[in-house]
Amino acid sequence: MSDAIEALLNSATDALRQRRLDQCITDCEQALSLLSSTDRRVPEALSLMGTAKVQMGNRAGIAEIQKAVSLDPQEPQFHMALGQALL
């Protein structure tokens, strides 16, 4: 199962880089459905999904990035994603 989750998160990251935003969101939703709420990868999936939504013009994605920051406040990438989303 862990390999499937990693594959989904890697796919989501690639999709975001390639601006295939719908695919990024779908991959993140699938990963989140497989993860327990305490898994360390939940903030990563939330940040990726939130970033894709913000890039689509959906400001609701900001809340997902904020949740990622609150779950893992030591991860600088989540703070950077939040800053970019707020711009």
PDB file of N, CA, C and O in Angstrom:
ATOM      1  N   MET A   1       0.829  -1.204   0.000  1.00  0.00           N
ATOM      2  CA  MET A   1       0.000   0.000   0.000  1.00  0.00           C
ATOM      3  C   MET A   1       0.863   1.254   0.000  1.00  0.00           C
ATOM      4  O   MET A   1       0.543   2.232  -0.676  1.00  0.00           O
ATOM      5  N   SER A   2       1.950   1.229   0.752  1.00  0.00           N
ATOM      6  CA  SER A   2       2.814   2.395   0.847  1.00  0.00           C
ATOM      7  C   SER A   2       3.395   2.775  -0.514  1.00  0.00           C
ATOM      8  O   SER A   2       3.516   3.955  -0.842  1.00  0.00           O
ATOM      9  N   ASP A   3       3.755   1.755  -1.302  1.00  0.00           N
ATOM     10  CA  ASP A   3       4.282   2.030  -2.633  1.00  0.00           C
ATOM     11  C   ASP A   3       3.238   2.704  -3.517  1.00  0.00           C
ATOM     12  O   ASP A   3       3.570   3.588  -4.307  1.00  0.00           O
ATOM     13  N   ALA A   4       1.985   2.295  -3.387  1.00  0.00           N
ATOM     14  CA  ALA A   4       0.904   2.900  -4.169  1.00  0.00           C
ATOM     15  C   ALA A   4       0.720   4.360  -3.773  1.00  0.00           C
ATOM     16  O   ALA A   4       0.497   5.217  -4.627  1.00  0.00           O
ATOM     17  N   ILE A   5       0.813   4.634  -2.493  1.00  0.00           N
ATOM     18  CA  ILE A   5       0.668   6.021  -2.025  1.00  0.00           C
ATOM     19  C   ILE A   5       1.817   6.869  -2.529  1.00  0.00           C
ATOM     20  O   ILE A   5       1.607   7.987  -3.000  1.00  0.00           O
ATOM     21  N   GLU A   6       3.028   6.349  -2.433  1.00  0.00           N
ATOM     22  CA  GLU A   6       4.196   7.092  -2.932  1.00  0.00           C
ATOM     23  C   GLU A   6       4.063   7.361  -4.434  1.00  0.00           C
ATOM     24  O   GLU A   6       4.390   8.450  -4.906  1.00  0.00           O
ATOM     25  N   ALA A   7       3.585   6.367  -5.176  1.00  0.00           N
ATOM     26  CA  ALA A   7       3.392   6.542  -6.618  1.00  0.00           C
ATOM     27  C   ALA A   7       2.367   7.643  -6.887  1.00  0.00           C
ATOM     28  O   ALA A   7       2.551   8.451  -7.798  1.00  0.00           O
ATOM     29  N   LEU A   8       1.293   7.679  -6.106  1.00  0.00           N
ATOM     30  CA  LEU A   8       0.274   8.720  -6.283  1.00  0.00           C
ATOM     31  C   LEU A   8       0.836  10.100  -5.968  1.00  0.00           C
ATOM     32  O   LEU A   8       0.577  11.055  -6.701  1.00  0.00           O
ATOM     33  N   LEU A   9       1.599  10.214  -4.890  1.00  0.00           N
ATOM     34  CA  LEU A   9       2.168  11.521  -4.531  1.00  0.00           C
ATOM     35  C   LEU A   9       3.211  11.967  -5.543  1.00  0.00           C
ATOM     36  O   LEU A   9       3.296  13.152  -5.863  1.00  0.00           O
ATOM     37  N   ASN A  10       4.003  11.033  -6.050  1.00  0.00           N
ATOM     38  CA  ASN A  10       4.973  11.382  -7.100  1.00  0.00           C
ATOM     39  C   ASN A  10       4.252  11.815  -8.375  1.00  0.00           C
ATOM     40  O   ASN A  10       4.657  12.774  -9.032  1.00  0.00           O
ATOM     41  N   SER A  11       3.196  11.111  -8.712  1.00  0.00           N
ATOM     42  CA  SER A  11       2.405  11.471  -9.888  1.00  0.00           C
ATOM     43  C   SER A  11       1.774  12.854  -9.710  1.00  0.00           C
ATOM     44  O   SER A  11       1.746  13.654 -10.645  1.00  0.00           O
ATOM     45  N   ALA A  12       1.271  13.128  -8.510  1.00  0.00           N
ATOM     46  CA  ALA A  12       0.670  14.433  -8.232  1.00  0.00           C
ATOM     47  C   ALA A  12       1.705  15.551  -8.367  1.00  0.00           C
ATOM     48  O   ALA A  12       1.415  16.614  -8.917  1.00  0.00           O
ATOM     49  N   THR A  13       2.900  15.302  -7.867  1.00  0.00           N
ATOM     50  CA  THR A  13       3.968  16.296  -7.970  1.00  0.00           C
ATOM     51  C   THR A  13       4.313  16.563  -9.435  1.00  0.00           C
ATOM     52  O   THR A  13       4.445  17.715  -9.847  1.00  0.00           O
ATOM     53  N   ASP A  14       4.458  15.504 -10.210  1.00  0.00           N
ATOM     54  CA  ASP A  14       4.753  15.657 -11.639  1.00  0.00           C
ATOM     55  C   ASP A  14       3.617  16.382 -12.356  1.00  0.00           C
ATOM     56  O   ASP A  14       3.860  17.253 -13.191  1.00  0.00           O
ATOM     57  N   ALA A  15       2.389  16.024 -12.031  1.00  0.00           N
ATOM     58  CA  ALA A  15       1.231  16.660 -12.663  1.00  0.00           C
ATOM     59  C   ALA A  15       1.200  18.155 -12.343  1.00  0.00           C
ATOM     60  O   ALA A  15       0.896  18.969 -13.215  1.00  0.00           O
ATOM     61  N   LEU A  16       1.511  18.515 -11.110  1.00  0.00           N
ATOM     62  CA  LEU A  16       1.522  19.927 -10.736  1.00  0.00           C
ATOM     63  C   LEU A  16       2.596  20.677 -11.513  1.00  0.00           C
ATOM     64  O   LEU A  16       2.356  21.783 -11.996  1.00  0.00           O
ATOM     65  N   ARG A  17       3.757  20.090 -11.634  1.00  0.00           N
ATOM     66  CA  ARG A  17       4.850  20.722 -12.404  1.00  0.00           C
ATOM     67  C   ARG A  17       4.459  20.926 -13.864  1.00  0.00           C
ATOM     68  O   ARG A  17       4.845  21.915 -14.488  1.00  0.00           O
ATOM     69  N   GLN A  18       3.693  19.986 -14.399  1.00  0.00           N
ATOM     70  CA  GLN A  18       3.279  20.041 -15.804  1.00  0.00           C
ATOM     71  C   GLN A  18       1.956  20.779 -15.988  1.00  0.00           C
ATOM     72  O   GLN A  18       1.417  20.835 -17.093  1.00  0.00           O
ATOM     73  N   ARG A  19       1.435  21.346 -14.896  1.00  0.00           N
ATOM     74  CA  ARG A  19       0.190  22.105 -14.903  1.00  0.00           C
ATOM     75  C   ARG A  19      -1.013  21.262 -15.329  1.00  0.00           C
ATOM     76  O   ARG A  19      -1.976  21.776 -15.897  1.00  0.00           O
ATOM     77  N   ARG A  20      -0.943  19.970 -15.048  1.00  0.00           N
ATOM     78  CA  ARG A  20      -2.099  19.078 -15.218  1.00  0.00           C
ATOM     79  C   ARG A  20      -2.799  19.053 -13.862  1.00  0.00           C
ATOM     80  O   ARG A  20      -2.715  18.079 -13.115  1.00  0.00           O
ATOM     81  N   LEU A  21      -3.480  20.134 -13.573  1.00  0.00           N
ATOM     82  CA  LEU A  21      -3.993  20.386 -12.234  1.00  0.00           C
ATOM     83  C   LEU A  21      -5.091  19.416 -11.824  1.00  0.00           C
ATOM     84  O   LEU A  21      -5.125  18.982 -10.673  1.00  0.00           O
ATOM     85  N   ASP A  22      -5.982  19.070 -12.734  1.00  0.00           N
ATOM     86  CA  ASP A  22      -7.027  18.089 -12.416  1.00  0.00           C
ATOM     87  C   ASP A  22      -6.423  16.756 -12.015  1.00  0.00           C
ATOM     88  O   ASP A  22      -6.897  16.107 -11.082  1.00  0.00           O
ATOM     89  N   GLN A  23      -5.369  16.347 -12.723  1.00  0.00           N
ATOM     90  CA  GLN A  23      -4.709  15.072 -12.409  1.00  0.00           C
ATOM     91  C   GLN A  23      -4.045  15.145 -11.038  1.00  0.00           C
ATOM     92  O   GLN A  23      -4.098  14.183 -10.272  1.00  0.00           O
ATOM     93  N   CYS A  24      -3.426  16.270 -10.724  1.00  0.00           N
ATOM     94  CA  CYS A  24      -2.801  16.454  -9.421  1.00  0.00           C
ATOM     95  C   CYS A  24      -3.841  16.297  -8.304  1.00  0.00           C
ATOM     96  O   CYS A  24      -3.606  15.590  -7.324  1.00  0.00           O
ATOM     97  N   ILE A  25      -4.962  16.945  -8.460  1.00  0.00           N
ATOM     98  CA  ILE A  25      -6.022  16.875  -7.450  1.00  0.00           C
ATOM     99  C   ILE A  25      -6.542  15.451  -7.305  1.00  0.00           C
ATOM    100  O   ILE A  25      -6.729  14.969  -6.188  1.00  0.00           O
ATOM    101  N   THR A  26      -6.775  14.782  -8.413  1.00  0.00           N
ATOM    102  CA  THR A  26      -7.257  13.402  -8.382  1.00  0.00           C
ATOM    103  C   THR A  26      -6.266  12.488  -7.673  1.00  0.00           C
ATOM    104  O   THR A  26      -6.659  11.674  -6.838  1.00  0.00           O
ATOM    105  N   ASP A  27      -4.981  12.619  -8.002  1.00  0.00           N
ATOM    106  CA  ASP A  27      -3.959  11.791  -7.354  1.00  0.00           C
ATOM    107  C   ASP A  27      -3.916  12.046  -5.851  1.00  0.00           C
ATOM    108  O   ASP A  27      -3.793  11.108  -5.064  1.00  0.00           O
ATOM    109  N   CYS A  28      -4.015  13.304  -5.453  1.00  0.00           N
ATOM    110  CA  CYS A  28      -3.992  13.648  -4.027  1.00  0.00           C
ATOM    111  C   CYS A  28      -5.218  13.114  -3.303  1.00  0.00           C
ATOM    112  O   CYS A  28      -5.108  12.597  -2.191  1.00  0.00           O
ATOM    113  N   GLU A  29      -6.371  13.234  -3.921  1.00  0.00           N
ATOM    114  CA  GLU A  29      -7.594  12.700  -3.310  1.00  0.00           C
ATOM    115  C   GLU A  29      -7.482  11.190  -3.102  1.00  0.00           C
ATOM    116  O   GLU A  29      -7.891  10.667  -2.065  1.00  0.00           O
ATOM    117  N   GLN A  30      -6.927  10.500  -4.089  1.00  0.00           N
ATOM    118  CA  GLN A  30      -6.756   9.055  -3.964  1.00  0.00           C
ATOM    119  C   GLN A  30      -5.762   8.724  -2.856  1.00  0.00           C
ATOM    120  O   GLN A  30      -5.996   7.815  -2.060  1.00  0.00           O
ATOM    121  N   ALA A  31      -4.666   9.451  -2.803  1.00  0.00           N
ATOM    122  CA  ALA A  31      -3.667   9.220  -1.748  1.00  0.00           C
ATOM    123  C   ALA A  31      -4.278   9.460  -0.379  1.00  0.00           C
ATOM    124  O   ALA A  31      -4.088   8.662   0.539  1.00  0.00           O
ATOM    125  N   LEU A  32      -5.006  10.550  -0.238  1.00  0.00           N
ATOM    126  CA  LEU A  32      -5.628  10.859   1.056  1.00  0.00           C
ATOM    127  C   LEU A  32      -6.640   9.799   1.475  1.00  0.00           C
ATOM    128  O   LEU A  32      -6.809   9.537   2.665  1.00  0.00           O
ATOM    129  N   SER A  33      -7.309   9.193   0.509  1.00  0.00           N
ATOM    130  CA  SER A  33      -8.286   8.146   0.846  1.00  0.00           C
ATOM    131  C   SER A  33      -7.599   6.882   1.371  1.00  0.00           C
ATOM    132  O   SER A  33      -8.226   6.074   2.056  1.00  0.00           O
ATOM    133  N   LEU A  34      -6.326   6.714   1.055  1.00  0.00           N
ATOM    134  CA  LEU A  34      -5.575   5.540   1.495  1.00  0.00           C
ATOM    135  C   LEU A  34      -4.778   5.784   2.776  1.00  0.00           C
ATOM    136  O   LEU A  34      -4.388   4.833   3.455  1.00  0.00           O
ATOM    137  N   LEU A  35      -4.537   7.035   3.103  1.00  0.00           N
ATOM    138  CA  LEU A  35      -3.706   7.386   4.251  1.00  0.00           C
ATOM    139  C   LEU A  35      -4.512   7.465   5.538  1.00  0.00           C
ATOM    140  O   LEU A  35      -5.670   7.882   5.533  1.00  0.00           O
ATOM    141  N   SER A  36      -3.892   7.063   6.635  1.00  0.00           N
ATOM    142  CA  SER A  36      -4.518   7.299   7.935  1.00  0.00           C
ATOM    143  C   SER A  36      -4.310   8.783   8.263  1.00  0.00           C
ATOM    144  O   SER A  36      -3.386   9.415   7.752  1.00  0.00           O
ATOM    145  N   SER A  37      -5.162   9.317   9.105  1.00  0.00           N
ATOM    146  CA  SER A  37      -5.097  10.760   9.398  1.00  0.00           C
ATOM    147  C   SER A  37      -3.800  11.165  10.083  1.00  0.00           C
ATOM    148  O   SER A  37      -3.459  12.348  10.095  1.00  0.00           O
ATOM    149  N   THR A  38      -3.072  10.216  10.652  1.00  0.00           N
ATOM    150  CA  THR A  38      -1.821  10.529  11.353  1.00  0.00           C
ATOM    151  C   THR A  38      -0.579  10.284  10.495  1.00  0.00           C
ATOM    152  O   THR A  38       0.544  10.479  10.960  1.00  0.00           O
ATOM    153  N   ASP A  39      -0.772   9.866   9.268  1.00  0.00           N
ATOM    154  CA  ASP A  39       0.369   9.578   8.395  1.00  0.00           C
ATOM    155  C   ASP A  39       1.113  10.871   8.070  1.00  0.00           C
ATOM    156  O   ASP A  39       0.501  11.909   7.819  1.00  0.00           O
ATOM    157  N   ARG A  40       2.421  10.791   8.078  1.00  0.00           N
ATOM    158  CA  ARG A  40       3.259  11.976   7.834  1.00  0.00           C
ATOM    159  C   ARG A  40       3.126  12.531   6.418  1.00  0.00           C
ATOM    160  O   ARG A  40       3.567  13.647   6.143  1.00  0.00           O
ATOM    161  N   ARG A  41       2.519  11.754   5.518  1.00  0.00           N
ATOM    162  CA  ARG A  41       2.371  12.208   4.126  1.00  0.00           C
ATOM    163  C   ARG A  41       1.081  12.981   3.879  1.00  0.00           C
ATOM    164  O   ARG A  41       0.893  13.533   2.794  1.00  0.00           O
ATOM    165  N   VAL A  42       0.195  13.029   4.860  1.00  0.00           N
ATOM    166  CA  VAL A  42      -1.052  13.784   4.709  1.00  0.00           C
ATOM    167  C   VAL A  42      -0.781  15.256   4.399  1.00  0.00           C
ATOM    168  O   VAL A  42      -1.394  15.794   3.477  1.00  0.00           O
ATOM    169  N   PRO A  43       0.112  15.928   5.131  1.00  0.00           N
ATOM    170  CA  PRO A  43       0.364  17.344   4.807  1.00  0.00           C
ATOM    171  C   PRO A  43       0.888  17.553   3.382  1.00  0.00           C
ATOM    172  O   PRO A  43       0.552  18.543   2.733  1.00  0.00           O
ATOM    173  N   GLU A  44       1.704  16.627   2.907  1.00  0.00           N
ATOM    174  CA  GLU A  44       2.217  16.732   1.535  1.00  0.00           C
ATOM    175  C   GLU A  44       1.073  16.683   0.527  1.00  0.00           C
ATOM    176  O   GLU A  44       1.012  17.497  -0.395  1.00  0.00           O
ATOM    177  N   ALA A  45       0.171  15.726   0.709  1.00  0.00           N
ATOM    178  CA  ALA A  45      -0.966  15.600  -0.207  1.00  0.00           C
ATOM    179  C   ALA A  45      -1.856  16.838  -0.138  1.00  0.00           C
ATOM    180  O   ALA A  45      -2.323  17.327  -1.166  1.00  0.00           O
ATOM    181  N   LEU A  46      -2.089  17.342   1.064  1.00  0.00           N
ATOM    182  CA  LEU A  46      -2.911  18.546   1.212  1.00  0.00           C
ATOM    183  C   LEU A  46      -2.273  19.760   0.551  1.00  0.00           C
ATOM    184  O   LEU A  46      -2.952  20.548  -0.107  1.00  0.00           O
ATOM    185  N   SER A  47      -0.972  19.902   0.730  1.00  0.00           N
ATOM    186  CA  SER A  47      -0.279  21.042   0.135  1.00  0.00           C
ATOM    187  C   SER A  47      -0.310  20.985  -1.391  1.00  0.00           C
ATOM    188  O   SER A  47      -0.559  21.992  -2.055  1.00  0.00           O
ATOM    189  N   LEU A  48      -0.056  19.805  -1.934  1.00  0.00           N
ATOM    190  CA  LEU A  48      -0.102  19.652  -3.395  1.00  0.00           C
ATOM    191  C   LEU A  48      -1.502  19.936  -3.934  1.00  0.00           C
ATOM    192  O   LEU A  48      -1.668  20.665  -4.912  1.00  0.00           O
ATOM    193  N   MET A  49      -2.495  19.354  -3.287  1.00  0.00           N
ATOM    194  CA  MET A  49      -3.869  19.532  -3.747  1.00  0.00           C
ATOM    195  C   MET A  49      -4.293  20.994  -3.620  1.00  0.00           C
ATOM    196  O   MET A  49      -4.906  21.545  -4.534  1.00  0.00           O
ATOM    197  N   GLY A  50      -3.971  21.616  -2.501  1.00  0.00           N
ATOM    198  CA  GLY A  50      -4.313  23.019  -2.304  1.00  0.00           C
ATOM    199  C   GLY A  50      -3.642  23.918  -3.333  1.00  0.00           C
ATOM    200  O   GLY A  50      -4.258  24.851  -3.849  1.00  0.00           O
ATOM    201  N   THR A  51      -2.386  23.634  -3.626  1.00  0.00           N
ATOM    202  CA  THR A  51      -1.656  24.427  -4.620  1.00  0.00           C
ATOM    203  C   THR A  51      -2.299  24.305  -5.997  1.00  0.00           C
ATOM    204  O   THR A  51      -2.448  25.297  -6.709  1.00  0.00           O
ATOM    205  N   ALA A  52      -2.679  23.085  -6.366  1.00  0.00           N
ATOM    206  CA  ALA A  52      -3.348  22.882  -7.661  1.00  0.00           C
ATOM    207  C   ALA A  52      -4.666  23.642  -7.716  1.00  0.00           C
ATOM    208  O   ALA A  52      -4.989  24.262  -8.730  1.00  0.00           O
ATOM    209  N   LYS A  53      -5.419  23.595  -6.635  1.00  0.00           N
ATOM    210  CA  LYS A  53      -6.706  24.304  -6.612  1.00  0.00           C
ATOM    211  C   LYS A  53      -6.511  25.808  -6.722  1.00  0.00           C
ATOM    212  O   LYS A  53      -7.242  26.479  -7.451  1.00  0.00           O
ATOM    213  N   VAL A  54      -5.539  26.336  -6.011  1.00  0.00           N
ATOM    214  CA  VAL A  54      -5.269  27.780  -6.077  1.00  0.00           C
ATOM    215  C   VAL A  54      -4.861  28.167  -7.497  1.00  0.00           C
ATOM    216  O   VAL A  54      -5.290  29.202  -8.007  1.00  0.00           O
ATOM    217  N   GLN A  55      -4.040  27.345  -8.131  1.00  0.00           N
ATOM    218  CA  GLN A  55      -3.621  27.637  -9.501  1.00  0.00           C
ATOM    219  C   GLN A  55      -4.794  27.589 -10.475  1.00  0.00           C
ATOM    220  O   GLN A  55      -4.738  28.190 -11.548  1.00  0.00           O
ATOM    221  N   MET A  56      -5.858  26.874 -10.101  1.00  0.00           N
ATOM    222  CA  MET A  56      -7.073  26.823 -10.932  1.00  0.00           C
ATOM    223  C   MET A  56      -8.006  27.991 -10.614  1.00  0.00           C
ATOM    224  O   MET A  56      -9.056  28.145 -11.238  1.00  0.00           O
ATOM    225  N   GLY A  57      -7.618  28.802  -9.648  1.00  0.00           N
ATOM    226  CA  GLY A  57      -8.449  29.942  -9.274  1.00  0.00           C
ATOM    227  C   GLY A  57      -9.391  29.656  -8.130  1.00  0.00           C
ATOM    228  O   GLY A  57     -10.244  30.485  -7.812  1.00  0.00           O
ATOM    229  N   ASN A  58      -9.258  28.508  -7.507  1.00  0.00           N
ATOM    230  CA  ASN A  58     -10.120  28.119  -6.401  1.00  0.00           C
ATOM    231  C   ASN A  58      -9.423  28.469  -5.084  1.00  0.00           C
ATOM    232  O   ASN A  58      -8.520  27.758  -4.643  1.00  0.00           O
ATOM    233  N   ARG A  59      -9.842  29.552  -4.474  1.00  0.00           N
ATOM    234  CA  ARG A  59      -9.194  30.019  -3.249  1.00  0.00           C
ATOM    235  C   ARG A  59      -9.418  29.088  -2.063  1.00  0.00           C
ATOM    236  O   ARG A  59      -8.766  29.237  -1.030  1.00  0.00           O
ATOM    237  N   ALA A  60     -10.330  28.131  -2.199  1.00  0.00           N
ATOM    238  CA  ALA A  60     -10.546  27.160  -1.132  1.00  0.00           C
ATOM    239  C   ALA A  60      -9.297  26.310  -0.896  1.00  0.00           C
ATOM    240  O   ALA A  60      -9.130  25.726   0.175  1.00  0.00           O
ATOM    241  N   GLY A  61      -8.435  26.247  -1.888  1.00  0.00           N
ATOM    242  CA  GLY A  61      -7.185  25.501  -1.743  1.00  0.00           C
ATOM    243  C   GLY A  61      -6.275  26.079  -0.674  1.00  0.00           C
ATOM    244  O   GLY A  61      -5.423  25.375  -0.132  1.00  0.00           O
ATOM    245  N   ILE A  62      -6.451  27.352  -0.370  1.00  0.00           N
ATOM    246  CA  ILE A  62      -5.624  27.980   0.670  1.00  0.00           C
ATOM    247  C   ILE A  62      -5.835  27.274   2.004  1.00  0.00           C
ATOM    248  O   ILE A  62      -4.876  27.066   2.747  1.00  0.00           O
ATOM    249  N   ALA A  63      -7.062  26.906   2.317  1.00  0.00           N
ATOM    250  CA  ALA A  63      -7.351  26.225   3.586  1.00  0.00           C
ATOM    251  C   ALA A  63      -6.624  24.884   3.667  1.00  0.00           C
ATOM    252  O   ALA A  63      -6.173  24.488   4.742  1.00  0.00           O
ATOM    253  N   GLU A  64      -6.511  24.191   2.552  1.00  0.00           N
ATOM    254  CA  GLU A  64      -5.810  22.911   2.557  1.00  0.00           C
ATOM    255  C   GLU A  64      -4.322  23.112   2.805  1.00  0.00           C
ATOM    256  O   GLU A  64      -3.694  22.332   3.522  1.00  0.00           O
ATOM    257  N   ILE A  65      -3.761  24.157   2.213  1.00  0.00           N
ATOM    258  CA  ILE A  65      -2.343  24.441   2.446  1.00  0.00           C
ATOM    259  C   ILE A  65      -2.130  24.878   3.894  1.00  0.00           C
ATOM    260  O   ILE A  65      -1.140  24.495   4.518  1.00  0.00           O
ATOM    261  N   GLN A  66      -3.047  25.671   4.427  1.00  0.00           N
ATOM    262  CA  GLN A  66      -2.949  26.073   5.833  1.00  0.00           C
ATOM    263  C   GLN A  66      -2.991  24.854   6.750  1.00  0.00           C
ATOM    264  O   GLN A  66      -2.271  24.801   7.747  1.00  0.00           O
ATOM    265  N   LYS A  67      -3.822  23.886   6.420  1.00  0.00           N
ATOM    266  CA  LYS A  67      -3.896  22.671   7.227  1.00  0.00           C
ATOM    267  C   LYS A  67      -2.578  21.912   7.156  1.00  0.00           C
ATOM    268  O   LYS A  67      -2.119  21.370   8.161  1.00  0.00           O
ATOM    269  N   ALA A  68      -1.965  21.868   5.974  1.00  0.00           N
ATOM    270  CA  ALA A  68      -0.663  21.207   5.827  1.00  0.00           C
ATOM    271  C   ALA A  68       0.375  21.875   6.725  1.00  0.00           C
ATOM    272  O   ALA A  68       1.172  21.198   7.374  1.00  0.00           O
ATOM    273  N   VAL A  69       0.360  23.206   6.757  1.00  0.00           N
ATOM    274  CA  VAL A  69       1.297  23.948   7.610  1.00  0.00           C
ATOM    275  C   VAL A  69       1.029  23.633   9.073  1.00  0.00           C
ATOM    276  O   VAL A  69       1.968  23.446   9.847  1.00  0.00           O
ATOM    277  N   SER A  70      -0.231  23.573   9.459  1.00  0.00           N
ATOM    278  CA  SER A  70      -0.540  23.308  10.868  1.00  0.00           C
ATOM    279  C   SER A  70      -0.172  21.875  11.268  1.00  0.00           C
ATOM    280  O   SER A  70       0.204  21.635  12.415  1.00  0.00           O
ATOM    281  N   LEU A  71      -0.275  20.931  10.343  1.00  0.00           N
ATOM    282  CA  LEU A  71       0.082  19.546  10.638  1.00  0.00           C
ATOM    283  C   LEU A  71       1.593  19.323  10.681  1.00  0.00           C
ATOM    284  O   LEU A  71       2.080  18.475  11.429  1.00  0.00           O
ATOM    285  N   ASP A  72       2.326  20.084   9.880  1.00  0.00           N
ATOM    286  CA  ASP A  72       3.791  19.944   9.835  1.00  0.00           C
ATOM    287  C   ASP A  72       4.428  21.325   9.728  1.00  0.00           C
ATOM    288  O   ASP A  72       4.898  21.714   8.659  1.00  0.00           O
ATOM    289  N   PRO A  73       4.443  22.067  10.841  1.00  0.00           N
ATOM    290  CA  PRO A  73       4.950  23.443  10.805  1.00  0.00           C
ATOM    291  C   PRO A  73       6.459  23.552  10.569  1.00  0.00           C
ATOM    292  O   PRO A  73       6.961  24.649  10.327  1.00  0.00           O
ATOM    293  N   GLN A  74       7.174  22.455  10.635  1.00  0.00           N
ATOM    294  CA  GLN A  74       8.621  22.484  10.425  1.00  0.00           C
ATOM    295  C   GLN A  74       9.019  22.349   8.950  1.00  0.00           C
ATOM    296  O   GLN A  74      10.190  22.507   8.605  1.00  0.00           O
ATOM    297  N   GLU A  75       8.048  22.059   8.088  1.00  0.00           N
ATOM    298  CA  GLU A  75       8.350  21.850   6.666  1.00  0.00           C
ATOM    299  C   GLU A  75       8.289  23.178   5.918  1.00  0.00           C
ATOM    300  O   GLU A  75       7.205  23.736   5.746  1.00  0.00           O
ATOM    301  N   PRO A  76       9.433  23.691   5.471  1.00  0.00           N
ATOM    302  CA  PRO A  76       9.447  24.997   4.809  1.00  0.00           C
ATOM    303  C   PRO A  76       8.673  25.039   3.491  1.00  0.00           C
ATOM    304  O   PRO A  76       8.154  26.089   3.111  1.00  0.00           O
ATOM    305  N   GLN A  77       8.594  23.912   2.798  1.00  0.00           N
ATOM    306  CA  GLN A  77       7.883  23.908   1.508  1.00  0.00           C
ATOM    307  C   GLN A  77       6.414  24.243   1.680  1.00  0.00           C
ATOM    308  O   GLN A  77       5.822  24.887   0.814  1.00  0.00           O
ATOM    309  N   PHE A  78       5.821  23.821   2.778  1.00  0.00           N
ATOM    310  CA  PHE A  78       4.418  24.106   3.011  1.00  0.00           C
ATOM    311  C   PHE A  78       4.224  25.598   3.292  1.00  0.00           C
ATOM    312  O   PHE A  78       3.233  26.190   2.863  1.00  0.00           O
ATOM    313  N   HIS A  79       5.151  26.191   3.998  1.00  0.00           N
ATOM    314  CA  HIS A  79       5.098  27.639   4.249  1.00  0.00           C
ATOM    315  C   HIS A  79       5.264  28.421   2.937  1.00  0.00           C
ATOM    316  O   HIS A  79       4.585  29.423   2.711  1.00  0.00           O
ATOM    317  N   MET A  80       6.172  27.951   2.084  1.00  0.00           N
ATOM    318  CA  MET A  80       6.369  28.617   0.787  1.00  0.00           C
ATOM    319  C   MET A  80       5.123  28.503  -0.075  1.00  0.00           C
ATOM    320  O   MET A  80       4.720  29.467  -0.725  1.00  0.00           O
ATOM    321  N   ALA A  81       4.510  27.315  -0.078  1.00  0.00           N
ATOM    322  CA  ALA A  81       3.271  27.120  -0.854  1.00  0.00           C
ATOM    323  C   ALA A  81       2.170  28.037  -0.360  1.00  0.00           C
ATOM    324  O   ALA A  81       1.424  28.601  -1.159  1.00  0.00           O
ATOM    325  N   LEU A  82       2.061  28.192   0.967  1.00  0.00           N
ATOM    326  CA  LEU A  82       1.053  29.061   1.524  1.00  0.00           C
ATOM    327  C   LEU A  82       1.316  30.515   1.139  1.00  0.00           C
ATOM    328  O   LEU A  82       0.392  31.234   0.760  1.00  0.00           O
ATOM    329  N   GLY A  83       2.561  30.943   1.233  1.00  0.00           N
ATOM    330  CA  GLY A  83       2.904  32.311   0.841  1.00  0.00           C
ATOM    331  C   GLY A  83       2.572  32.580  -0.615  1.00  0.00           C
ATOM    332  O   GLY A  83       2.018  33.629  -0.944  1.00  0.00           O
ATOM    333  N   GLN A  84       2.903  31.649  -1.481  1.00  0.00           N
ATOM    334  CA  GLN A  84       2.595  31.819  -2.904  1.00  0.00           C
ATOM    335  C   GLN A  84       1.099  31.838  -3.140  1.00  0.00           C
ATOM    336  O   GLN A  84       0.616  32.599  -3.978  1.00  0.00           O
ATOM    337  N   ALA A  85       0.366  31.024  -2.425  1.00  0.00           N
ATOM    338  CA  ALA A  85      -1.087  30.978  -2.583  1.00  0.00           C
ATOM    339  C   ALA A  85      -1.721  32.297  -2.144  1.00  0.00           C
ATOM    340  O   ALA A  85      -2.669  32.779  -2.764  1.00  0.00           O
ATOM    341  N   LEU A  86      -1.190  32.869  -1.078  1.00  0.00           N
ATOM    342  CA  LEU A  86      -1.753  34.129  -0.586  1.00  0.00           C
ATOM    343  C   LEU A  86      -1.424  35.307  -1.500  1.00  0.00           C
ATOM    344  O   LEU A  86      -2.142  36.307  -1.502  1.00  0.00           O
ATOM    345  N   LEU A  87      -0.354  35.198  -2.270  1.00  0.00           N
ATOM    346  CA  LEU A  87      -0.040  36.265  -3.225  1.00  0.00           C
ATOM    347  C   LEU A  87      -1.084  36.308  -4.316  1.00  0.00           C
ATOM    348  O   LEU A  87      -1.000  37.139  -5.220  1.00  0.00           O
TER     349      LEU A  87
END
